Amino acid sequence: MSYSYIQQKKWQRSGRPRYYVKPPVEIDKEYESEIEEMGRYGDGIARIKGFIILVPNTELGKQVKFKITRIGKKFAIGESVLD
């Protein structure tokens, strides 16, 4: 196990290691993906390398260009961009 691998570990209260994975998206960058699912509040759900992006005001099955506005630990929020 390398030293950099050990530095990336964070410990939960239970004593099990929790690993931080850097999201494959960046704030204010534009991406294009297909809306694969719809969230419970009507937001479109797209994925980039398995990372979930919520894009409001989109339709299921559409190819959408969007800009990332906020990144969380498990998902990001984007807004659709007009061409």
VENJO-V865583 format. One record per residue. N is the residue number from 1. RES is the residue in one letter. PHI is phi in radians with two decimals (* if undefined). PSI is psi as a letter, one per 30 degrees, with the letter a starting at -180 (NA if undefined). D_CENTER is the distance of its C-alpha to the mean C-alpha in Angstrom with 2 decimals. Layout:
n->[N	N]
res->[RES	RES]
phi->[PHI	PHI]
psi->[PSI	PSI]
d_center->[D_CENTER	D_CENTER]
This chain:
n->[1	2	3	4	5	6	7	8	9	10	11	12	13	14	15	16	17	18	19	20	21	22	23	24	25	26	27	28	29	30	31	32	33	34	35	36	37	38	39	40	41	42	43	44	45	46	47	48	49	50	51	52	53	54	55	56	57	58	59	60	61	62	63	64	65	66	67	68	69	70	71	72	73	74	75	76	77	78	79	80	81	82	83]
res->[M	S	Y	S	Y	I	Q	Q	K	K	W	Q	R	S	G	R	P	R	Y	Y	V	K	P	P	V	E	I	D	K	E	Y	E	S	E	I	E	E	M	G	R	Y	G	D	G	I	A	R	I	K	G	F	I	I	L	V	P	N	T	E	L	G	K	Q	V	K	F	K	I	T	R	I	G	K	K	F	A	I	G	E	S	V	L	D]
phi->[*	-1.42	-1.12	-1.13	-1.12	-1.18	-1.13	-1.38	-1.33	-2.17	-1.85	-1.51	-1.08	-1.30	1.63	-1.46	-1.25	-2.12	-1.78	-1.60	-1.95	-1.21	-1.09	-1.43	-2.19	-2.26	-1.15	1.20	-1.73	-1.69	-2.35	-2.32	-2.76	-1.58	-1.36	-1.56	-2.52	-2.04	-1.35	-1.18	-1.79	1.59	-1.37	-1.36	-1.99	-2.00	-2.29	-2.19	0.91	1.49	-1.47	-1.45	-2.18	-1.63	-2.20	-1.18	1.04	-2.23	-2.02	-1.08	1.50	-1.49	-1.48	-2.19	-1.74	-2.49	-2.00	-1.34	-1.92	-2.68	-2.15	-1.89	-1.25	-1.99	-2.72	-2.23	-2.10	-2.24	-2.18	-1.18	-2.04	-1.40	-1.27]
psi->[k	l	e	e	e	e	f	f	k	k	k	l	e	f	f	k	k	k	k	k	k	k	k	g	l	l	k	g	k	k	l	k	l	k	j	e	l	k	l	f	g	g	k	k	j	l	k	j	h	f	k	k	k	k	j	l	h	l	k	k	f	k	k	k	k	l	k	k	f	k	k	a	e	f	l	l	k	l	k	k	k	k	NA]
d_center->[28.12	27.53	27.55	24.11	22.76	24.58	23.27	19.62	20.56	20.33	22.59	22.18	25.30	26.19	26.65	24.07	21.81	18.10	16.19	13.61	11.16	10.06	6.46	7.40	6.82	9.39	10.65	13.26	12.62	12.96	11.40	12.91	11.98	13.71	13.02	13.51	13.93	14.79	13.80	16.83	17.17	17.02	13.56	12.39	9.52	8.36	6.90	7.02	8.82	7.83	4.10	3.83	4.31	7.64	10.42	13.82	17.12	16.32	18.18	17.57	18.16	18.03	16.73	14.97	14.54	12.22	11.71	8.90	10.81	9.11	6.69	7.34	8.05	6.29	3.66	3.92	7.19	9.06	12.73	14.63	17.01	20.52	22.00]
